[in-house]
Amino acid sequence: MELNLIILAMICYCMGMIIFEKKRKELIQDYEQLLILKNWYENIAEEVNRSYILEKVEKRGRQLIDQLNLLNANLVKIQEDHEKLQRQKQHDNQAEKEPSLDNFFENYS
């Protein structure tokens, strides 16, 4: 009877070890799957972060281009006004240098 108990205990022990080893392998596989998912998630998070940064940079770039276009338009307007003032100044200076016909006739008479 004692031998039967020992054999029964050995069978139970072996069965327990087989079940334990099977569960251990399942846990190892689950852990490996979790590592794969973790790496995938980190890669996705990096891509999302990069996309967000690129989107922000593109938006800021468009804003800067718009500001530069506005500045360029303002510069062109200022240059046109400056040229207009220069021509007016030249005309005024030339008018002062040339005697008017009224002055000529007043001096002639």
OpenMM code with the backbone's topology and positions (N, CA, C; nanometers):
from openmm import Vec3, app, unit

residues = "MET GLU LEU ASN LEU ILE ILE LEU ALA MET ILE CYS TYR CYS MET GLY MET ILE ILE PHE GLU LYS LYS ARG LYS GLU LEU ILE GLN ASP TYR GLU GLN LEU LEU ILE LEU LYS ASN TRP TYR GLU ASN ILE ALA GLU GLU VAL ASN ARG SER TYR ILE LEU GLU LYS VAL GLU LYS ARG GLY ARG GLN LEU ILE ASP GLN LEU ASN LEU LEU ASN ALA ASN LEU VAL LYS ILE GLN GLU ASP HIS GLU LYS LEU GLN ARG GLN LYS GLN HIS ASP ASN GLN ALA GLU LYS GLU PRO SER LEU ASP ASN PHE PHE GLU ASN TYR SER".split()
positions = [
    Vec3(0.0813, -0.1177, 0.0000),
    Vec3(0.0000, 0.0000, 0.0000),
    Vec3(0.0870, 0.1260, 0.0000),
    Vec3(0.1934, 0.1161, 0.0769),
    Vec3(0.2849, 0.2274, 0.0808),
    Vec3(0.3470, 0.2522, -0.0568),
    Vec3(0.3769, 0.1493, -0.1263),
    Vec3(0.4334, 0.1609, -0.2583),
    Vec3(0.3341, 0.2252, -0.3541),
    Vec3(0.2073, 0.1880, -0.3390),
    Vec3(0.1029, 0.2477, -0.4234),
    Vec3(0.0925, 0.3986, -0.3979),
    Vec3(0.1050, 0.4389, -0.2727),
    Vec3(0.0986, 0.5813, -0.2386),
    Vec3(0.2183, 0.6570, -0.2967),
    Vec3(0.3331, 0.5923, -0.2908),
    Vec3(0.4528, 0.6564, -0.3441),
    Vec3(0.4399, 0.6712, -0.4958),
    Vec3(0.3910, 0.5637, -0.5609),
    Vec3(0.3726, 0.5678, -0.7065),
    Vec3(0.2692, 0.6750, -0.7422),
    Vec3(0.1599, 0.6795, -0.6650),
    Vec3(0.0549, 0.7787, -0.6882),
    Vec3(0.1102, 0.9208, -0.6672),
    Vec3(0.1919, 0.9402, -0.5657),
    Vec3(0.2515, 1.0701, -0.5397),
    Vec3(0.3469, 1.1078, -0.6526),
    Vec3(0.4233, 1.0126, -0.7030),
    Vec3(0.5148, 1.0385, -0.8133),
    Vec3(0.4378, 1.0751, -0.9406),
    Vec3(0.3259, 1.0036, -0.9648),
    Vec3(0.2442, 1.0329, -1.0825),
    Vec3(0.1872, 1.1743, -1.0707),
    Vec3(0.1353, 1.2084, -0.9519),
    Vec3(0.0804, 1.3429, -0.9298),
    Vec3(0.1885, 1.4490, -0.9469),
    Vec3(0.3075, 1.4194, -0.8954),
    Vec3(0.4175, 1.5138, -0.9074),
    Vec3(0.4542, 1.5335, -1.0542),
    Vec3(0.4663, 1.4250, -1.1280),
    Vec3(0.5015, 1.4333, -1.2705),
    Vec3(0.3925, 1.5072, -1.3478),
    Vec3(0.2663, 1.4784, -1.3185),
    Vec3(0.1567, 1.5476, -1.3856),
    Vec3(0.1610, 1.6978, -1.3537),
    Vec3(0.1875, 1.7288, -1.2278),
    Vec3(0.1991, 1.8692, -1.1875),
    Vec3(0.3123, 1.9379, -1.2613),
    Vec3(0.4259, 1.8704, -1.2734),
    Vec3(0.5404, 1.9266, -1.3438),
    Vec3(0.5091, 1.9467, -1.4932),
    Vec3(0.4392, 1.8515, -1.5535),
    Vec3(0.4026, 1.8631, -1.6951),
    Vec3(0.3087, 1.9827, -1.7148),
    Vec3(0.2085, 1.9940, -1.6271),
    Vec3(0.1135, 2.1060, -1.6357),
    Vec3(0.1856, 2.2380, -1.6101),
    Vec3(0.2709, 2.2391, -1.5096),
    Vec3(0.3459, 2.3600, -1.4772),
    Vec3(0.4350, 2.4016, -1.5950),
    Vec3(0.5041, 2.3062, -1.6563),
    Vec3(0.5924, 2.3366, -1.7687),
    Vec3(0.5125, 2.3888, -1.8887),
    Vec3(0.3951, 2.3300, -1.9112),
    Vec3(0.3095, 2.3752, -2.0208),
    Vec3(0.2638, 2.5194, -1.9954),
    Vec3(0.2212, 2.5494, -1.8742),
    Vec3(0.1782, 2.6858, -1.8394),
    Vec3(0.2947, 2.7841, -1.8480),
    Vec3(0.4123, 2.7386, -1.8070),
    Vec3(0.5304, 2.8237, -1.8146),
    Vec3(0.5599, 2.8598, -1.9593),
    Vec3(0.5527, 2.7653, -2.0507),
    Vec3(0.5753, 2.7925, -2.1927),
    Vec3(0.4693, 2.8886, -2.2468),
    Vec3(0.3451, 2.8739, -2.2065),
    Vec3(0.2384, 2.9646, -2.2488),
    Vec3(0.2656, 3.1068, -2.1986),
    Vec3(0.3096, 3.1169, -2.0730),
    Vec3(0.3412, 3.2484, -2.0178),
    Vec3(0.4593, 3.3132, -2.0910),
    Vec3(0.5580, 3.2326, -2.1253),
    Vec3(0.6727, 3.2852, -2.2003),
    Vec3(0.6269, 3.3359, -2.3370),
    Vec3(0.5408, 3.2607, -2.4051),
    Vec3(0.4882, 3.3048, -2.5347),
    Vec3(0.4060, 3.4332, -2.5196),
    Vec3(0.3231, 3.4376, -2.4159),
    Vec3(0.2441, 3.5591, -2.3919),
    Vec3(0.3354, 3.6791, -2.3656),
    Vec3(0.4414, 3.6565, -2.2899),
    Vec3(0.5356, 3.7643, -2.2604),
    Vec3(0.6045, 3.8115, -2.3883),
    Vec3(0.6440, 3.7175, -2.4739),
    Vec3(0.7068, 3.7543, -2.6011),
    Vec3(0.6095, 3.8339, -2.6879),
    Vec3(0.4826, 3.7946, -2.6900),
    Vec3(0.3813, 3.8694, -2.7651),
    Vec3(0.3658, 4.0106, -2.7084),
    Vec3(0.3691, 4.0204, -2.5761),
    Vec3(0.3610, 4.1532, -2.5141),
    Vec3(0.4795, 4.2411, -2.5529),
    Vec3(0.5987, 4.1823, -2.5580),
    Vec3(0.7167, 4.2587, -2.6002),
    Vec3(0.7018, 4.3061, -2.7449),
    Vec3(0.6496, 4.2201, -2.8313),
    Vec3(0.6283, 4.2588, -2.9711),
    Vec3(0.5282, 4.3736, -2.9779),
    Vec3(0.4184, 4.3625, -2.9031),
    Vec3(0.3176, 4.4683, -2.9014),
    Vec3(0.3741, 4.5975, -2.8436),
    Vec3(0.4561, 4.5850, -2.7397),
    Vec3(0.5175, 4.7038, -2.6797),
    Vec3(0.6065, 4.7753, -2.7809),
    Vec3(0.6896, 4.7003, -2.8519),
    Vec3(0.7762, 4.7598, -2.9543),
    Vec3(0.6937, 4.8232, -3.0658),
    Vec3(0.5874, 4.7562, -3.1082),
    Vec3(0.5003, 4.8109, -3.2118),
    Vec3(0.4379, 4.9414, -3.1645),
    Vec3(0.3885, 4.9423, -3.0407),
    Vec3(0.3267, 5.0622, -2.9854),
    Vec3(0.4271, 5.1776, -2.9778),
    Vec3(0.5494, 5.1486, -2.9344),
    Vec3(0.6515, 5.2533, -2.9258),
    Vec3(0.6836, 5.3095, -3.0644),
    Vec3(0.6910, 5.2214, -3.1643),
    Vec3(0.7166, 5.2688, -3.3010),
    Vec3(0.6021, 5.3554, -3.3508),
    Vec3(0.4796, 5.3131, -3.3243),
    Vec3(0.3630, 5.3917, -3.3654),
    Vec3(0.3649, 5.5266, -3.2938),
    Vec3(0.3953, 5.5258, -3.1655),
    Vec3(0.3990, 5.6509, -3.0885),
    Vec3(0.5050, 5.7450, -3.1452),
    Vec3(0.6204, 5.6914, -3.1837),
    Vec3(0.7252, 5.7745, -3.2434),
    Vec3(0.6793, 5.8329, -3.3765),
    Vec3(0.6123, 5.7509, -3.4569),
    Vec3(0.5635, 5.7989, -3.5870),
    Vec3(0.4581, 5.9070, -3.5691),
    Vec3(0.3691, 5.8862, -3.4726),
    Vec3(0.2657, 5.9867, -3.4459),
    Vec3(0.3317, 6.1157, -3.4001),
    Vec3(0.4302, 6.1046, -3.3130),
    Vec3(0.5012, 6.2223, -3.2635),
    Vec3(0.5721, 6.2942, -3.3787),
    Vec3(0.6371, 6.2171, -3.4655),
    Vec3(0.7043, 6.2766, -3.5811),
    Vec3(0.6035, 6.3438, -3.6734),
    Vec3(0.4899, 6.2784, -3.6959),
    Vec3(0.3864, 6.3374, -3.7814),
    Vec3(0.3354, 6.4669, -3.7219),
    Vec3(0.3167, 6.4677, -3.5900),
    Vec3(0.2686, 6.5882, -3.5223),
    Vec3(0.3704, 6.7014, -3.5370),
    Vec3(0.4972, 6.6669, -3.5167),
    Vec3(0.6028, 6.7679, -3.5288),
    Vec3(0.6085, 6.8203, -3.6723),
    Vec3(0.6034, 6.7301, -3.7706),
    Vec3(0.6068, 6.7729, -3.9111),
    Vec3(0.4877, 6.8623, -3.9440),
    Vec3(0.3713, 6.8251, -3.8928),
    Vec3(0.2522, 6.9059, -3.9176),
    Vec3(0.2692, 7.0461, -3.8594),
    Vec3(0.3214, 7.0537, -3.7375),
    Vec3(0.3435, 7.1845, -3.6734),
    Vec3(0.4473, 7.2664, -3.7510),
    Vec3(0.5549, 7.2016, -3.7958),
    Vec3(0.6591, 7.2720, -3.8706),
    Vec3(0.6033, 7.3231, -4.0034),
    Vec3(0.5240, 7.2394, -4.0705),
    Vec3(0.4645, 7.2826, -4.1973),
    Vec3(0.3698, 7.4005, -4.1758),
    Vec3(0.2906, 7.3936, -4.0704),
    Vec3(0.1968, 7.5030, -4.0412),
    Vec3(0.2734, 7.6316, -4.0130),
    Vec3(0.3781, 7.6221, -3.9316),
    Vec3(0.4582, 7.7398, -3.8991),
    Vec3(0.5285, 7.7924, -4.0244),
    Vec3(0.5741, 7.7021, -4.1097),
    Vec3(0.6374, 7.7427, -4.2349),
    Vec3(0.5405, 7.8203, -4.3228),
    Vec3(0.4158, 7.7717, -4.3336),
    Vec3(0.3156, 7.8439, -4.4121),
    Vec3(0.2888, 7.9819, -4.3527),
    Vec3(0.2839, 7.9899, -4.2195),
    Vec3(0.2628, 8.1198, -4.1542),
    Vec3(0.3780, 8.2155, -4.1861),
    Vec3(0.5004, 8.1650, -4.1803),
    Vec3(0.6170, 8.2489, -4.2104),
    Vec3(0.6161, 8.2943, -4.3557),
    Vec3(0.5791, 8.2053, -4.4455),
    Vec3(0.5705, 8.2431, -4.5874),
    Vec3(0.4664, 8.3525, -4.6066),
    Vec3(0.3512, 8.3374, -4.5403),
    Vec3(0.2481, 8.4414, -4.5502),
    Vec3(0.2993, 8.5751, -4.4970),
    Vec3(0.3699, 8.5711, -4.3842),
    Vec3(0.4251, 8.6946, -4.3274),
    Vec3(0.5285, 8.7565, -4.4214),
    Vec3(0.6130, 8.6724, -4.4809),
    Vec3(0.7137, 8.7233, -4.5745),
    Vec3(0.6477, 8.7828, -4.6989),
    Vec3(0.5422, 8.7199, -4.7471),
    Vec3(0.4711, 8.7752, -4.8619),
    Vec3(0.4105, 8.9110, -4.8283),
    Vec3(0.3565, 8.9239, -4.7084),
    Vec3(0.3001, 9.0513, -4.6654),
    Vec3(0.4093, 9.1568, -4.6541),
    Vec3(0.5222, 9.1184, -4.5946),
    Vec3(0.6348, 9.2117, -4.5843),
    Vec3(0.6845, 9.2530, -4.7220),
    Vec3(0.6907, 9.1586, -4.8133),
    Vec3(0.7350, 9.1899, -4.9497),
    Vec3(0.6384, 9.2881, -5.0158),
    Vec3(0.5083, 9.2657, -4.9984),
    Vec3(0.4100, 9.3579, -5.0556),
    Vec3(0.4261, 9.4972, -4.9951),
    Vec3(0.4494, 9.5025, -4.8641),
    Vec3(0.4710, 9.6321, -4.7986),
    Vec3(0.5981, 9.6990, -4.8495),
    Vec3(0.7034, 9.6205, -4.8698),
    Vec3(0.8288, 9.6751, -4.9212),
    Vec3(0.8096, 9.7319, -5.0622),
    Vec3(0.7389, 9.6594, -5.1460),
    Vec3(0.7133, 9.7082, -5.2822),
    Vec3(0.6374, 9.8399, -5.2764),
    Vec3(0.5372, 9.8489, -5.1905),
    Vec3(0.4593, 9.9727, -5.1756),
    Vec3(0.5491, 10.0872, -5.1284),
    Vec3(0.6355, 10.0590, -5.0310),
    Vec3(0.7269, 10.1621, -4.9801),
    Vec3(0.8222, 10.2072, -5.0910),
    Vec3(0.8743, 10.1132, -5.1693),
    Vec3(0.9647, 10.1486, -5.2791),
    Vec3(0.8927, 10.2344, -5.3826),
    Vec3(0.7690, 10.1970, -5.4136),
    Vec3(0.6932, 10.2778, -5.5103),
    Vec3(0.6702, 10.4188, -5.4572),
    Vec3(0.6331, 10.4301, -5.3288),
    Vec3(0.6135, 10.5628, -5.2686),
    Vec3(0.7430, 10.6432, -5.2687),
    Vec3(0.8547, 10.5769, -5.2406),
    Vec3(0.9849, 10.6433, -5.2388),
    Vec3(1.0197, 10.6963, -5.3788),
    Vec3(1.0003, 10.6122, -5.4791),
    Vec3(1.0284, 10.6565, -5.6163),
    Vec3(0.9384, 10.7742, -5.6546),
    Vec3(0.8130, 10.7678, -5.6139),
    Vec3(0.7198, 10.8766, -5.6433),
    Vec3(0.7666, 11.0057, -5.5765),
    Vec3(0.8093, 10.9973, -5.4512),
    Vec3(0.8607, 11.1154, -5.3803),
    Vec3(0.9883, 11.1670, -5.4457),
    Vec3(1.0763, 11.0761, -5.4897),
    Vec3(1.2008, 11.1177, -5.5556),
    Vec3(1.1688, 11.1938, -5.6851),
    Vec3(1.0759, 11.1394, -5.7644),
    Vec3(1.0395, 11.2086, -5.8884),
    Vec3(0.9787, 11.3452, -5.8588),
    Vec3(0.8948, 11.3517, -5.7560),
    Vec3(0.8322, 11.4795, -5.7186),
    Vec3(0.9403, 11.5781, -5.6723),
    Vec3(1.0367, 11.5283, -5.5942),
    Vec3(1.1444, 11.6142, -5.5460),
    Vec3(1.2276, 11.6650, -5.6634),
    Vec3(1.2589, 11.5774, -5.7584),
    Vec3(1.3354, 11.6192, -5.8760),
    Vec3(1.2570, 11.7242, -5.9559),
    Vec3(1.1287, 11.7017, -5.9690),
    Vec3(1.0456, 11.7965, -6.0423),
    Vec3(1.0444, 11.9320, -5.9719),
    Vec3(1.0303, 11.9297, -5.8370),
    Vec3(1.0303, 12.0549, -5.7604),
    Vec3(1.1651, 12.1269, -5.7727),
    Vec3(1.2742, 12.0518, -5.7643),
    Vec3(1.4078, 12.1112, -5.7770),
    Vec3(1.4289, 12.1703, -5.9160),
    Vec3(1.3829, 12.0981, -6.0164),
    Vec3(1.3985, 12.1470, -6.1523),
    Vec3(1.3141, 12.2727, -6.1741),
    Vec3(1.1966, 12.2773, -6.1158),
    Vec3(1.1109, 12.3949, -6.1297),
    Vec3(1.1746, 12.5160, -6.0637),
    Vec3(1.2462, 12.4952, -5.9519),
    Vec3(1.3124, 12.6071, -5.8845),
    Vec3(1.4306, 12.6579, -5.9662),
    Vec3(1.5008, 12.5676, -6.0347),
    Vec3(1.6186, 12.6073, -6.1127),
    Vec3(1.5787, 12.6821, -6.2392),
    Vec3(1.4739, 12.6389, -6.3048),
    Vec3(1.4326, 12.7036, -6.4295),
    Vec3(1.3475, 12.8263, -6.3973),
    Vec3(1.3821, 12.9367, -6.4575),
    Vec3(1.2996, 13.0556, -6.4337),
    Vec3(1.1660, 13.0387, -6.5043),
    Vec3(1.0628, 13.0787, -6.4381),
    Vec3(0.9301, 13.0679, -6.4991),
    Vec3(0.9125, 13.1778, -6.6029),
    Vec3(0.8203, 13.1598, -6.6923),
    Vec3(0.7946, 13.2604, -6.7966),
    Vec3(0.7471, 13.3910, -6.7349),
    Vec3(0.6713, 13.3819, -6.6269),
    Vec3(0.6247, 13.5037, -6.5593),
    Vec3(0.7439, 13.5850, -6.5106),
    Vec3(0.8402, 13.5172, -6.4485),
    Vec3(0.9598, 13.5867, -6.4008),
    Vec3(1.0379, 13.6473, -6.5177),
    Vec3(1.0428, 13.5755, -6.6274),
    Vec3(1.1154, 13.6236, -6.7442),
    Vec3(1.0532, 13.7530, -6.7972),
    Vec3(0.9200, 13.7506, -6.8116),
    Vec3(0.8528, 13.8694, -6.8636),
    Vec3(0.8585, 13.9858, -6.7658),
    Vec3(0.8543, 13.9529, -6.6353),
    Vec3(0.8650, 14.0628, -6.5367),
    Vec3(1.0028, 14.1259, -6.5426),
    Vec3(1.1024, 14.0458, -6.5541),
    Vec3(1.2384, 14.0967, -6.5601),
    Vec3(1.2677, 14.1651, -6.6948),
    Vec3(1.2043, 14.1194, -6.7997),
    Vec3(1.2280, 14.1738, -6.9318),
    Vec3(1.1640, 14.3120, -6.9502),
    Vec3(1.0515, 14.3271, -6.8854),
    Vec3(0.9857, 14.4557, -6.9051),
    Vec3(1.0395, 14.5643, -6.8192),
] * unit.nanometer
topology = app.Topology()
chain = topology.addChain("A")
for resn in residues:
    res = topology.addResidue(resn, chain)
    for name in ("N", "CA", "C"):
        topology.addAtom(name, app.Element.getBySymbol(name[0]), res)
